[in-house]
Amino acid sequence: MSKLTGWWRDRSSAAKIELYTRWSLHFFVVLEAFSVLVGLAPEGPRPVTGALLLPLCAQIALSGVLASRALDWVLGRRERPVRLAVGLTVLTAALAVAVLVLRSAGAISHAGVGPSLVVNTVAFASGSLTLALRRVWHMLCVAPVAAVAAGVAAAAAGLPLPVAFGYGVGLLLTCTLLTLACGFSSWLLKTVYELDSARELQAQLAVAEERLRFGRDLHDVMGRNLAVIALKSELAVQLARRERPEAVDQMIEVQRIARESQREVRDVVRGYRAADLTVELEGARGVLSAAGMDCRVEVETDRALRPEVQSALGWVVREATTNVLRHGDARSCVIRLTAPAGGALTLLVENDGAPDTPAGPPGSGLAGLRERLAVLDGTLEAGPVGDGRFRLRARIPGGQLRGLEVRA
């Protein structure tokens, strides 16, 4: 049973709607063929019936082929079937005129055969032609044009004006119904596929965003730790060459930082990593002091901060500390956190020993910080301020400052 239903169940929603639409149009072909046979039945096996039957079958088949290929064009799978549309238009017009002439000349004796053939062939053809049109107002013009053309052709063939008017009214109603149905089906199918494509694109963007988050967090986590490991390893080498016992302590510290880095990387992979501002401020003080710098951490506020604000500023402190260690030859550094009552929160990191021109291409750390702060409507400014000093300033509006209290 699963094999019998799998062909439907395994399809996407868009593919199911497409299949339903195509089979609906194929049913129109069957319905037109049935209508033509019923319309010719009153005439019986006469020569005129046989003469009309072959071109009518060709017109029905051409109408079905045009509808199928027009749907492919709507979905962008093939070129627009212009030749098929022109061929169907010419053949349908020729058949309608031929039926009207035969009816006026008396070759078609039954009164209902002419209207039945003309209305059915023109109406179903107009539905297929609607699928091959681009603009909505072109689709809306199909029914009135067909109705006026049929009325004029009937009057020109010598039929009474009331009869010609009846042809026009009948075609206006049936063509309007079919053109609206086919036009709506085309629009619906195209919209469903666009929504399906948008949903797939949204999933791809979510994956790309998660990759960016992972790369940004990994950079922020490992940047400072690797810089500290390199610094302490170099110090341990110098102490070991002098046969100083402190070299062992430095290597123990390197081992501790390496294990901490492993834990933090696991946290990043799980998506649970969040920087704590208080911890990062104390860590920056300790790391920079261990590197021989005069580091001052000043917290000039007792305002409460939301956890996400603390996390964002904690990443700023971590990245700024990494940059101080990596770039230049700093001897002093000041980290100042200020948040006056009712004002914006500002985190300032300033150090000396900055090179006149940055070495190498700009990294992705500051760009990642700007992305984190942008979520809180914050801004980040970074650059030299003269006299070999480099300043990084993060600012978050006062409306974002609520939650946990910061103490340093």
Secondary structure, 3 states (H helix, E strand, C coil): CHHHHHHHHCCCHHHHHHHHHHHHHHHHHHHHHHHHHHHHHHHCCCHHHHHHHHHHHHHHHHHHHHHHHHHHHHCCCCCCCHHHHHHHHHHHHHHHHHHHHHHHHCCCCCCCHHHHHHHHHHHHHHHHHHHCCCCHHHHHHHHHHHHHHHHHHHHHCCCCHHHHHHHHHHHHHHHHHHHHHHHHHHHHHHHHHHHHHHHHHHHHHHHHHHHHHHHHHHHHHHHHHHHHHHHHHHHHHHHHHCCCCHHHHHHHHHHHHHHHHHHHHHHHHHCCCCCCHHHHHHHHHHHHHHCCCEEEEEEECCCEECHHHHHHHHHHHHHHHHHHHHCCCCCEEEEEEECCCCCCEEEEEEECCCCCCCCCCCCCHHHHHHHHHHCCCCEEEEEEEECCEEEEEEEECHHHCCCEECCC
